[in-house]
Amino acid sequence: MKRLSKFAEVMPSGRQTNRVAYAMEASALPNPTPGSEWRKLENFRAGDEILDDPGLKEVFKTALEKGCAMVAKET
């Protein structure tokens, strides 16, 4: 069964960029910023994240409908 997963965009140095994507599968992810890659965050729990940030409900809905949704966090 496919599940919603969270991916962080990470530079070669290990530093995360400000982009996070939620996707049903890695093939649906947008291209990463040049020189970076998407890494799946294994500790992701959708319910916990919605409790911490109710605004993510719409992001998750988009990801479920379209296969992927990306969020750029403020720096």
Backbone bond lengths (Angstrom), bond angles and torsions (degrees), N, CA, C in turn:
res aa  C-N    CA-C-N  psi(-1)  N-CA   C-N-CA  omega(-1)  CA-C   N-CA-C  phi
1 M - - - 1.435 - - 1.532 108.90 -
2 K 1.316 116.00 134.30 1.454 120.44 177.30 1.521 109.36 -79.22
3 R 1.328 114.68 143.52 1.463 121.16 178.45 1.522 108.59 -130.99
4 L 1.308 115.03 156.79 1.452 120.36 174.89 1.524 108.40 -68.41
5 S 1.317 116.36 131.60 1.463 122.36 179.14 1.519 109.14 -122.74
6 K 1.319 115.33 157.84 1.464 121.95 177.93 1.517 108.39 -112.13
7 F 1.332 115.96 135.54 1.451 122.73 179.91 1.524 109.12 -126.55
8 A 1.313 116.56 136.28 1.456 122.41 175.40 1.523 108.41 -107.34
9 E 1.309 116.10 140.59 1.457 120.52 175.69 1.531 107.38 -85.01
10 V 1.331 116.17 125.48 1.462 121.25 -172.44 1.531 110.08 -127.36
11 M 1.328 115.20 136.02 1.465 122.05 176.83 1.536 108.80 -81.92
12 P 1.347 118.21 163.62 1.462 120.57 179.53 1.533 113.45 -57.09
13 S 1.315 116.96 -28.59 1.466 120.90 179.34 1.524 112.30 -71.83
14 G 1.341 116.36 -10.76 1.461 121.04 -177.40 1.518 113.01 97.08
15 R 1.329 116.58 -8.13 1.468 120.75 179.04 1.526 109.39 -75.02
16 Q 1.335 115.62 134.24 1.458 119.94 177.07 1.520 109.74 -81.31
17 T 1.324 115.50 142.56 1.459 120.27 172.44 1.531 106.84 -80.01
18 N 1.306 116.79 -172.38 1.461 119.72 179.35 1.532 112.55 -89.37
19 R 1.333 117.81 6.79 1.469 120.48 -177.16 1.525 111.81 -101.62
20 V 1.327 114.33 133.88 1.463 122.97 175.98 1.519 106.56 -130.49
21 A 1.316 117.00 139.31 1.466 121.04 179.13 1.522 109.77 -125.48
22 Y 1.307 115.17 145.39 1.459 122.96 174.74 1.518 105.78 -115.99
23 A 1.324 116.68 126.67 1.462 120.26 -175.22 1.514 111.28 -147.40
24 M 1.321 114.90 155.85 1.452 121.45 176.42 1.533 110.67 -77.93
25 E 1.344 116.49 -29.28 1.453 121.21 176.64 1.526 108.96 -154.45
26 A 1.307 116.52 152.59 1.464 122.05 -174.53 1.527 112.53 -60.27
27 S 1.312 117.83 -29.89 1.468 120.44 -178.53 1.528 112.40 -66.30
28 A 1.330 118.33 -15.90 1.459 122.08 179.64 1.530 112.86 -87.86
29 L 1.330 117.58 -6.11 1.458 120.87 -177.18 1.529 111.55 -68.33
30 P 1.337 116.81 147.78 1.466 119.40 174.24 1.530 109.15 -71.39
31 N 1.306 116.19 166.51 1.463 119.45 176.54 1.520 109.05 -62.42
32 P 1.326 117.32 138.52 1.467 119.62 176.83 1.524 110.13 -73.59
33 T 1.311 115.88 162.98 1.451 121.39 173.22 1.529 107.51 -58.84
34 P 1.341 118.76 140.65 1.465 119.84 -179.72 1.534 111.87 -50.01
35 G 1.317 115.83 131.55 1.450 122.24 179.62 1.518 113.99 87.85
36 S 1.308 118.13 -0.18 1.468 120.74 179.41 1.524 109.67 -119.58
37 E 1.327 115.49 176.87 1.461 120.80 178.47 1.520 109.13 -147.04
38 W 1.314 115.71 158.91 1.459 121.20 174.98 1.520 108.76 -88.29
39 R 1.336 116.46 133.75 1.468 121.72 175.55 1.517 109.24 -124.23
40 K 1.318 114.78 130.35 1.463 120.85 178.90 1.525 109.82 -71.11
41 L 1.324 116.17 133.68 1.459 121.62 178.09 1.528 107.71 -96.19
42 E 1.306 115.39 106.25 1.466 121.67 -173.11 1.528 113.39 -68.19
43 N 1.321 118.24 -23.24 1.465 120.88 -177.20 1.531 113.13 -88.24
44 F 1.330 117.82 11.61 1.464 122.85 -178.56 1.527 111.30 -68.46
45 R 1.320 115.44 129.93 1.466 123.37 174.16 1.521 107.16 -132.25
46 A 1.328 116.30 109.17 1.466 121.39 -174.59 1.526 112.21 -55.95
47 G 1.317 117.95 -45.28 1.458 121.33 -178.89 1.518 112.61 -59.76
48 D 1.319 116.62 -42.29 1.464 120.87 178.99 1.525 110.73 -64.98
49 E 1.320 117.28 -39.71 1.467 120.18 -178.84 1.528 111.51 -68.62
50 I 1.336 117.38 -37.36 1.469 119.65 177.71 1.521 110.59 -67.04
51 L 1.324 117.19 -36.67 1.464 119.82 176.98 1.527 110.36 -63.72
52 D 1.331 117.27 -38.25 1.465 121.40 179.37 1.525 112.50 -75.38
53 D 1.343 116.96 -32.11 1.465 122.11 -177.49 1.527 109.47 -145.13
54 P 1.352 117.63 89.32 1.465 120.56 -177.89 1.527 114.29 -57.81
55 G 1.323 118.19 -21.15 1.460 121.32 178.37 1.520 113.08 -65.99
56 L 1.311 117.21 -17.43 1.464 120.46 178.70 1.524 112.58 -71.01
57 K 1.325 117.34 -14.73 1.469 119.86 -179.51 1.528 110.34 -56.26
58 E 1.321 117.85 -43.53 1.473 121.23 179.56 1.530 111.33 -68.82
59 V 1.328 116.91 -35.56 1.467 120.91 177.67 1.524 109.31 -64.60
60 F 1.311 116.79 -45.23 1.465 120.82 179.15 1.532 110.60 -63.27
61 K 1.324 116.73 -40.20 1.465 120.81 179.00 1.531 110.14 -60.52
62 T 1.330 116.71 -44.47 1.462 120.87 177.82 1.522 110.88 -62.18
63 A 1.326 116.57 -43.49 1.466 120.17 179.43 1.525 111.21 -61.49
64 L 1.318 116.92 -40.11 1.466 120.35 179.58 1.525 111.29 -68.54
65 E 1.333 116.90 -37.12 1.465 120.65 -178.28 1.532 112.41 -76.99
66 K 1.333 116.28 -40.59 1.467 120.18 -172.52 1.530 113.26 -107.09
67 G 1.322 117.50 -6.75 1.460 120.27 179.06 1.512 113.86 97.97
68 C 1.345 116.76 -23.50 1.465 119.84 -179.50 1.527 109.82 -161.61
69 A 1.309 115.78 147.07 1.458 123.09 172.28 1.523 107.54 -142.83
70 M 1.338 116.36 135.88 1.454 120.19 -178.70 1.520 109.79 -115.45
71 V 1.327 114.35 145.87 1.458 121.67 178.67 1.528 107.54 -128.07
72 A 1.326 116.12 133.70 1.462 120.83 173.32 1.519 107.33 -103.33
73 K 1.322 115.84 115.35 1.454 120.82 -179.78 1.523 109.35 -75.57
74 E 1.318 116.24 147.71 1.454 120.33 175.25 1.518 109.27 -70.04
75 T 1.324 115.84 141.07 1.461 119.56 179.55 1.502 111.62 -103.37
